[in-house]
Amino acid sequence: MIYEYALDPALVSRWHDRREYLFFEEKFGITTRRLVSIYPKKAKWNKMIWEAFQAGSHAADENAKMRLSALIWRLTEEAVKRKSTFSEIPAWLDRAEAEHRERPFRAILTSMIGRNHPAVIEIHNLIANGHELWNVPGLPTVRRRASEVAEFIAPVLRVCKHAIFVDPYFDPNKLRFRKPFEAIIRKIYEYRDESDEVTIELHTGIERFFKSPSSPTRNEENEHQKYQEVLNTCCNKLPSIVPRGVKIRVVIWKERENGQELHNRFVLTELAGILLATGLDECSNPDSETMDNVILLPKEQRNDCWRHYEKTNPAFDYAGDSFEIIGQC
């Protein structure tokens, strides 16, 4: 869905010159589905960029410093910030190749010539001839299995600071909901720098309990009863599948009369929105080859969806107070 590219700090240090950067302008970000993968951790990566800049011929050029500083800020605004690994390897490219073996990037971009590694792209060759790893494939369907759905949306989760999971039919009593949710939450923290803090919310609803002919009469008492059932289920079932210490705010909604329908399933972050056509659950048959559509929303649609679930002016009414669960796994 979205692909991570590791950038050689020595390469980035030359991008204060627009002629050097021109090919890559507007090529990174959620909308292009190419993300800069900051490796090693942000402070070290920045330091390596500035060390390479200081060793160059423009070290005393204040305008070049300002341009490079602004560029680094833009690149890191929508970037995956990885943990610092393989600190015993001094050369950045050797270190990035070692990281790639453990936790693959889409590609590693460098200006170094003659590197015989399938994931390493030399930029002058890229600009002249293109490269298959620079091309972003179309969005395929994905099998409705916990591990595959989680892996498919993982790059969006790794870059987020705030994630909202929306499924009006989310039922922690059922394993087919718990397994994907556990896998997805773990993807948020998989490569992440330990200093990163993430706000996580789960949004569901009570409408499901009042839609069939056999449903209980809808009144304030029964609404509260269903809210309490969902609350108790979340508190009983979720802590044991969430990493220890991770906090998740749970919100239970009810629709307003003639208002927005609480139906679609989403993964929303401050940068991206994903529509899950079927939901956050996996297929109940483990041998099934059932596929699902996972769609990256245009920015405007993501913004509209995000507003629906904001605290200040939501599109729905609270069925009861929001509450917090804390992981114990």
C-alpha positions in Angstrom: 0.0 0.0 0.0 2.7 2.5 1.1 6.4 1.9 0.7 9.4 2.9 2.8 12.6 4.3 1.2 15.8 4.7 3.2 17.7 7.8 2.2 21.5 8.0 2.5 22.3 11.0 4.7 25.2 11.9 2.4 22.7 12.1 -0.5 20.3 14.3 1.5 23.1 16.6 2.5 23.4 17.7 -1.2 19.7 18.4 -1.6 20.1 22.0 -0.5 20.9 22.5 -4.2 17.5 22.3 -6.0 19.2 20.9 -9.1 20.2 17.8 -7.0 16.7 17.5 -5.4 14.6 18.4 -8.4 13.8 14.8 -9.4 12.6 13.9 -5.9 10.5 17.0 -5.4 6.9 16.0 -4.4 7.8 12.3 -4.8 7.5 11.5 -1.1 4.5 11.5 1.2 1.2 9.6 1.8 -0.4 10.8 -1.4 2.5 9.4 -3.5 2.6 6.2 -1.4 6.3 6.6 -1.0 7.5 7.4 2.6 11.0 8.4 3.7 12.2 5.9 6.3 14.4 7.6 8.8 17.2 5.3 9.7 18.8 5.1 12.2 16.7 7.1 14.6 15.9 10.7 13.8 18.5 12.4 15.9 21.3 10.2 14.5 20.1 10.5 10.9 19.9 14.3 11.2 23.4 14.4 12.7 24.8 12.3 9.8 23.2 14.7 7.2 24.8 17.8 8.8 28.2 16.1 9.2 28.1 15.3 5.5 27.0 18.9 4.7 29.8 20.4 6.9 32.3 18.2 5.0 31.2 19.7 1.7 32.0 22.8 -0.2 28.8 24.7 1.0 29.5 24.4 4.7 29.8 28.2 5.1 26.8 29.0 2.9 24.0 30.2 5.3 21.4 30.1 2.5 22.3 26.5 1.8 21.9 25.7 5.5 18.5 27.2 5.6 17.3 25.4 2.4 18.6 22.1 3.8 17.0 22.6 7.2 13.6 23.4 5.5 14.0 20.3 3.3 14.8 18.0 6.2 11.7 19.2 8.0 9.5 18.5 5.0 10.9 15.0 4.5 10.4 14.1 8.2 6.9 15.5 8.5 5.4 12.3 6.9 8.2 9.8 7.6 8.6 6.5 9.3 10.9 6.9 12.2 12.7 3.6 12.9 14.6 2.3 15.9 18.4 2.6 15.9 19.9 -0.9 15.2 23.2 -2.3 14.2 25.1 0.5 15.9 28.3 -1.6 15.7 28.4 -1.0 11.9 30.0 2.5 11.2 29.1 3.1 7.5 25.5 4.1 6.9 25.0 2.1 3.8 26.4 -1.1 5.4 24.1 -0.5 8.3 21.0 0.2 6.1 21.7 -3.1 4.2 21.8 -5.0 7.5 18.5 -3.4 8.7 17.0 -4.3 5.3 17.8 -8.0 5.9 15.9 -7.9 9.2 13.1 -5.3 8.4 13.0 -4.6 4.7 12.7 -1.2 3.1 11.2 -0.9 -0.3 14.6 0.4 -1.4 17.7 2.2 -0.2 18.6 5.4 -2.1 22.2 6.5 -2.4 24.7 8.3 -4.6 27.3 5.7 -4.1 28.2 3.9 -7.3 28.8 0.2 -7.8 26.9 -1.2 -4.8 25.9 -4.8 -5.7 22.7 -5.1 -3.6 19.3 -5.7 -5.1 17.6 -3.1 -2.8 20.1 -0.3 -3.3 19.3 2.2 -6.0 22.0 4.6 -7.2 20.1 7.8 -7.9 21.8 8.9 -11.2 20.9 5.5 -12.6 17.4 5.9 -11.3 17.0 9.4 -12.8 18.4 8.2 -16.2 16.8 4.7 -16.4 14.1 4.4 -13.8 13.9 1.4 -11.4 11.3 -1.2 -10.7 11.5 -0.6 -6.9 10.8 3.1 -7.5 7.6 2.3 -9.2 4.6 2.1 -6.9 2.3 -0.9 -7.7 -1.5 -0.5 -7.9 -3.6 -1.3 -4.8 -4.4 -5.0 -4.8 -7.0 -6.8 -2.8 -5.8 -8.6 0.4 -6.8 -11.9 1.9 -9.0 -11.5 5.0 -6.4 -12.9 7.4 -5.2 -11.1 10.5 -1.5 -11.1 9.6 -2.0 -10.1 6.0 -4.4 -7.2 6.7 -2.0 -5.9 9.4 1.0 -6.2 7.2 -0.8 -4.5 4.3 -1.6 -1.4 6.3 1.5 -1.4 8.5 3.4 1.4 6.8 0.5 3.8 7.5 0.5 2.7 11.2 4.3 3.1 11.6 4.2 6.7 10.6 1.2 7.8 12.7 1.0 9.7 16.0 -2.8 9.3 16.3 -4.7 6.3 15.1 -8.5 5.8 15.1 -10.0 2.4 14.4 -13.6 2.4 13.4 -15.8 -0.7 13.2 -19.5 -0.3 14.2 -19.7 -4.1 14.6 -16.5 -4.7 16.5 -17.0 -7.6 18.9 -14.1 -8.6 21.1 -15.9 -11.7 22.2 -15.1 -13.2 18.8 -11.6 -14.4 17.9 -12.0 -13.1 14.3 -12.0 -9.6 15.7 -9.4 -10.0 18.4 -6.7 -11.5 16.2 -6.6 -8.7 13.6 -6.8 -6.0 16.2 -3.9 -7.5 18.2 -1.8 -7.8 14.9 -2.7 -4.2 13.9 -1.8 -2.7 17.3 1.5 -4.5 17.3 2.4 -3.1 13.8 2.1 0.4 15.2 5.1 -0.3 17.5 7.0 -2.7 15.3 9.9 -0.5 13.9 9.1 2.6 15.9 11.7 4.6 17.9 11.0 4.1 21.6 10.5 7.8 22.2 7.5 8.0 19.9 4.2 8.4 21.6 1.0 7.3 19.9 -2.7 8.1 20.7 -4.9 5.1 19.9 -8.7 5.0 19.8 -11.2 2.3 19.0 -14.7 3.5 17.9 -17.7 1.2 17.7 -21.4 1.5 18.2 -24.7 0.1 19.5 -26.8 0.3 16.3 -26.1 -3.3 15.5 -28.3 -4.4 18.5 -31.4 -2.6 17.2 -31.5 -3.5 13.5 -33.2 -6.9 13.3 -37.0 -7.6 13.8 -36.1 -9.6 17.0 -34.1 -6.7 18.5 -35.2 -5.3 21.9 -37.3 -2.2 21.9 -35.1 0.9 21.5 -35.3 3.1 24.6 -32.9 4.8 26.9 -32.7 1.8 29.3 -31.9 -0.7 26.5 -29.4 1.6 24.9 -27.6 1.9 28.2 -27.7 -1.8 28.7 -26.1 -2.4 25.3 -23.5 0.3 25.9 -22.6 -1.5 29.2 -22.4 -4.8 27.4 -19.9 -3.5 24.9 -17.9 -1.7 27.6 -17.7 -4.9 29.7 -16.6 -7.0 26.7 -13.9 -4.5 25.8 -12.6 -4.3 29.3 -12.6 -8.1 29.7 -11.1 -9.1 26.3 -8.8 -6.4 25.0 -6.2 -5.8 27.7 -4.8 -9.4 27.3 -4.1 -8.8 23.5 -2.7 -5.3 23.7 1.0 -4.7 24.5 1.7 -4.0 28.2 1.2 -0.4 29.1 -0.4 0.7 25.8 -3.5 2.8 26.4 -6.5 2.7 24.1 -9.4 5.0 24.3 -12.7 3.3 23.5 -15.7 5.3 22.2 -19.2 3.8 21.8 -21.6 5.8 19.6 -25.2 5.8 18.6 -26.7 7.4 15.5 -28.7 10.6 15.6 -32.1 10.7 14.1 -31.7 11.5 10.3 -28.0 11.9 10.9 -24.8 10.2 9.6 -25.1 6.4 9.4 -22.6 4.6 11.5 -21.6 1.8 9.1 -18.3 2.1 7.3 -15.1 0.7 8.7 -11.9 2.8 8.8 -8.4 3.1 10.0 -7.8 6.8 10.3 -4.6 8.6 11.2 -3.6 12.3 11.2 -2.0 11.7 7.8 -4.0 9.0 6.0 -7.3 7.3 5.9 -8.0 3.6 4.9 -11.4 2.2 4.1 -11.7 -1.5 5.0 -14.6 -2.7 2.9 -15.6 -5.6 5.1 -14.3 -4.6 8.5 -11.5 -5.1 11.1 -12.3 -8.8 11.5 -10.8 -11.7 9.6 -12.7 -14.4 7.8 -14.0 -17.0 10.3 -12.9 -19.8 8.1 -9.1 -20.1 8.4 -8.8 -21.9 5.1 -10.8 -19.3 3.2 -9.2 -17.4 0.3 -11.7 -14.6 0.6 -10.3 -11.3 -0.5 -11.1 -7.8 0.7 -10.7 -4.3 -0.8 -8.5 -2.0 1.3 -8.6 1.5 -0.1 -6.4 4.5 0.6 -8.8 7.5 0.9 -8.2 10.8 -0.9 -7.1 13.5 1.5 -10.5 15.3 1.4 -12.4 12.1 2.3 -10.0 11.3 5.1 -10.5 14.8 6.5 -14.3 14.4 6.4 -14.1 11.0 8.1 -11.8 12.3 10.8 -14.2 15.1 11.7 -17.0 12.5 12.2 -15.1 11.0 15.2 -13.6 14.2 16.7 -14.4 15.0 20.4 -15.4 18.6 19.7 -18.1 18.2 17.0 -18.7 14.5 16.2 -21.3 13.2 13.7 -22.8 10.9 16.3 -24.0 10.9 19.9 -22.1 9.2 22.7 -23.9 6.0 23.9 -22.1 6.6 27.2 -18.8 7.9 28.5 -15.6 7.0 26.6 -13.2 4.8 28.7 -9.6 3.6 28.6 -8.2 0.1 28.5 -4.5 -0.6 29.3 -2.6 -3.4 27.7 -1.4 -6.3 29.8 0.1 -8.6 27.2 
